[in-house]
Amino acid sequence: MTQTTQHTSPSIAFLGAHQPLPLMADLAVRAAVMVTKWRIRRHSRRALMQLEDHLLRDIGVTPREARQQSNLWFWQP
């Protein structure tokens, strides 16, 4: 059995435990989160397109739905 551990950066924990961030820092954090979401979407959609039909059925996705999802741009939810 594989155990996954979520690591929280001490910097992120520090941010959550104190006063609100200054405007520029808040914008920088929001931008980093947005870019990270975009990267994850892009990676997930590419991986989805690589799955064979029987694997798509296992996760409850039709080939058509997989194609539609993978054709979305990374910024589209």
Rosetta blueprint (number, residue, H / E / L):
1 M L
2 T L
3 Q L
4 T L
5 T L
6 Q L
7 H L
8 T L
9 S L
10 P H
11 S H
12 I H
13 A H
14 F H
15 L H
16 G H
17 A L
18 H L
19 Q L
20 P L
21 L L
22 P L
23 L H
24 M H
25 A H
26 D H
27 L H
28 A H
29 V H
30 R H
31 A H
32 A H
33 V H
34 M H
35 V H
36 T H
37 K H
38 W H
39 R H
40 I H
41 R H
42 R H
43 H H
44 S H
45 R H
46 R H
47 A H
48 L H
49 M H
50 Q H
51 L L
52 E L
53 D H
54 H H
55 L H
56 L H
57 R H
58 D H
59 I L
60 G L
61 V L
62 T L
63 P H
64 R H
65 E H
66 A H
67 R H
68 Q H
69 Q H
70 S H
71 N L
72 L L
73 W L
74 F L
75 W L
76 Q L
77 P L
